[in-house]
């Protein structure tokens, strides 16, 4: 990793160039977000795709294995990604390539759904999903590094709050449409799964939306880094992680705690399983819950984005995690459609703040020549700690019940948030980051 010293004048000019480019990048960035989130709405991980895997397998443990595969592929690939781009001044070409390969996976999952019988479509879909998440991990790591050179730091909260709130509104509509399509073509209006066509149509539509968002991403102007990292092998990158963490113990503690703060996202798909157990459930119910959850998430993103300019993203991460853990402790009282409806609204609003802080806080550690490593290592550490979480959650749901699952993970999130407040320094107050 480069230890090159950079003058304050060079740093100032670099940030000023980002501010100048921002006016041009703003409309393309908003359009890309709307299209990307719309695509995600057609396979929304916590509901649509999870329900597809459950319909093929009828097993919470298989769903847990699928989520573990997602976490493993997504997180471990980021170390590889940081090794291949950190020495580059401009990373957008690598961003576009990895982004295309991730998007292509949804076309192949849709094809597998209609080409193969369920017993074959299940492992094939999970396998393609796993490979897609490898490319998604590389893509996301590069994406946030590029965004740190596209969006000025003082604009990131309002920008991502606005971008993601509008985008989540679009995603909500697409998720409701997806639920309607699944209900019409995979449930035939009833409550029993009969065919994969509805799911396949959703995955094909996701691929189409994603290709348009990739075109918008190509339009963004990336400011070249004034300093670059050293080119190293993937093995040396992995081998150097312990030394990297010892040099920045504040970041190391953040990485460990982040994985437990993230537990709410890892168990969110099991809320759908709990709802299936507690109330009458159809494809329309699936679409409704997904839609209201994303609408609330959208409003939450916008609101938390406004607050972030005063509090910083670390404080938002802590507050939203405390609130989300409290919501999971209320799970025993979810006994009707109306109560689940309110639950999905509340957790969507809270998750909007948590996700906004996760995405933006990782851009505040490090500097241009080592930021890809900071982003990759934080995800890598979280992935090691979190890869087993969905499998463990599936075990708790099958062996005990969903309420036990929510209580265990809610307690973990509560403790992690308390330690984050006490032990971790806000990166905005660390002088070596810029």
Secondary structure, 3 states (H helix, E strand, C coil): CCCCCCCHHHHHHHHHHHHHHHHHHHHHHHHHHHHHHHHHHCCCHHHHHHHHHHHHHCCHHHHHHHHHHHHHHHHHHHHHHHHHHCCCCCCHHHHHHHHHHHHHHHHHHHHHHHHCCHHHHHHHHHHHHHHHHHHHHHHHHHHHHHHCCCCCHHHHHHHHHHHHHHHHHHHHHHHHHHHHHHHHHCCCCCCCCCCCHHHHHHHHHHHHHHHHHHHHHHCCCCCCCCCCCCCCCHHHHHHCHHHHHHHCHHHHHHHHHHHHHCHHHHHCHHHHHHHHHHCCCCHHHHHHHHHHHHHHHHHHHHHHHHHHHHHCHHHHHHHHHHHHHHHHHCHHHCCCHHHHHHHHHHHHHHHHHHHHHHHHHCCCCCCCCCHHHHHHHHHHHHHHHHCCHHHHHHHHHHHCCHHHHHHHHHHHHHHHHHHHHHHCCCHHHCCCCC
